[in-house]
Amino acid sequence: MTVIVDTNVPLVANRSSHASEDCVEICVDRLVQITNGEMKLAVDYQVLEDRRGIINEYRNKLNPSGQPGVGDAFLKWVETNWTNPDLCDLVEITPIIGQKINFAEFPNDPALSNFDDDDRKFVAVACAHSGKPPILQAVDSKWHNFLGALTQNGVTVDYLCLGNTQNPDEA
């Protein structure tokens, strides 16, 4: 199984949010499954800008040394393995020139017009990947208003911590 991991999952695994202990354990378990090779990770590569948006976001929010938390260790694993096709799928997405943050692969649906700019890369990867992998989500409540539209556009969001959602600024 291939998955896309929203940044709040490793943040929760680092215990850097107000999530419950059960939520932390679930996030840790999923990251361990990925790093043990039980699940494959999908990340983006943006050809026009020669960048990796998801990995860059992980770097901005986690400690790349791999210490002290499980989420930090996940980032270190990603940086080591993102080009290994047995462990990671590198998915090409295309930034749209002239738009703040948007991708050709992001659904052209008016119901998603106010979807968070920073999270569009996760959705674009889900849409561009041939297997349509789910996006793992922990505590980011801002996705809830868009679940219906995302589902209608073939995007699956797997909330690991239902009942533990919070303000996205805290995640």
Backbone hydrogen bonds, N-H to C=O, Kabsch-Sander energy under -0.5 kcal/mol:
donor,donor_aa,acceptor,acceptor_aa,energy
3,V,40,K,-2.8
4,I,134,P,-2.4
6,D,4,I,-0.6
6,D,136,L,-2.3
9,V,6,D,-2.0
11,L,7,T,-1.7
12,V,8,N,-2.3
13,A,9,V,-2.3
14,N,10,P,-1.4
15,R,12,V,-2.1
16,S,11,L,-2.2
24,V,20,S,-2.4
25,E,21,E,-2.5
26,I,22,D,-2.2
27,C,23,C,-2.4
28,V,24,V,-2.7
29,D,25,E,-2.6
30,R,26,I,-2.3
31,L,27,C,-2.2
32,V,28,V,-2.5
33,Q,29,D,-2.3
34,I,30,R,-2.0
35,T,31,L,-2.7
36,N,32,V,-2.0
37,G,34,I,-1.6
38,E,33,Q,-2.3
39,M,33,Q,-1.3
40,K,1,M,-3.1
41,L,87,L,-2.3
42,A,3,V,-2.6
43,V,89,D,-2.5
45,Y,91,V,-2.1
46,Q,51,R,-3.5
47,V,45,Y,-0.9
47,V,93,I,-0.6
49,E,46,Q,-0.6
50,D,46,Q,-1.0
50,D,47,V,-0.7
51,R,46,Q,-1.6
53,G,51,R,-0.5
56,N,52,R,-2.3
57,E,53,G,-2.1
58,Y,54,I,-2.4
59,R,55,I,-2.6
60,N,56,N,-1.9
61,K,57,E,-1.2
61,K,58,Y,-0.8
62,L,58,Y,-2.2
66,G,63,N,-1.9
70,V,13,A,-0.6
73,A,69,G,-2.1
74,F,70,V,-2.0
75,L,71,G,-1.9
76,K,72,D,-2.1
77,W,73,A,-2.3
78,V,74,F,-2.8
79,E,75,L,-2.7
80,T,76,K,-1.5
81,N,77,W,-2.2
82,W,78,V,-2.0
84,N,81,N,-2.3
87,L,84,N,-1.8
88,C,84,N,-2.8
89,D,41,L,-3.0
90,L,88,C,-0.6
91,V,43,V,-3.3
91,V,89,D,-0.7
92,E,90,L,-0.5
93,I,45,Y,-1.9
96,I,102,N,-2.3
97,I,95,P,-0.7
99,Q,96,I,-1.6
104,A,94,T,-2.8
106,F,103,F,-1.4
109,D,107,P,-1.6
112,L,109,D,-2.5
113,S,110,P,-1.5
115,F,112,L,-1.8
119,D,116,D,-0.9
120,R,116,D,-0.6
120,R,117,D,-1.1
122,F,119,D,-0.7
123,V,119,D,-1.3
124,A,120,R,-2.9
125,V,121,K,-2.1
126,A,122,F,-2.1
127,C,123,V,-2.4
128,A,124,A,-2.3
129,H,125,V,-2.1
132,K,129,H,-1.5
135,I,156,T,-2.7
136,L,4,I,-3.7
136,L,134,P,-0.6
137,Q,158,D,-2.3
141,S,139,V,-1.0
141,S,166,Q,-2.1
143,W,140,D,-1.2
144,H,141,S,-1.4
146,F,143,W,-1.9
147,L,144,H,-1.2
150,L,146,F,-2.9
151,T,147,L,-2.6
152,Q,148,G,-2.4
153,N,149,A,-1.1
153,N,150,L,-0.6
154,G,151,T,-2.0
155,V,150,L,-2.8
156,T,154,G,-0.5
158,D,135,I,-2.7
158,D,156,T,-0.5
159,Y,157,V,-0.9
160,L,137,Q,-3.2
160,L,158,D,-0.7
161,C,137,Q,-0.5
161,C,138,A,-0.6
164,N,161,C,-2.3
166,Q,139,V,-3.2
170,E,167,N,-1.9
171,A,167,N,-0.6
171,A,168,P,-0.7
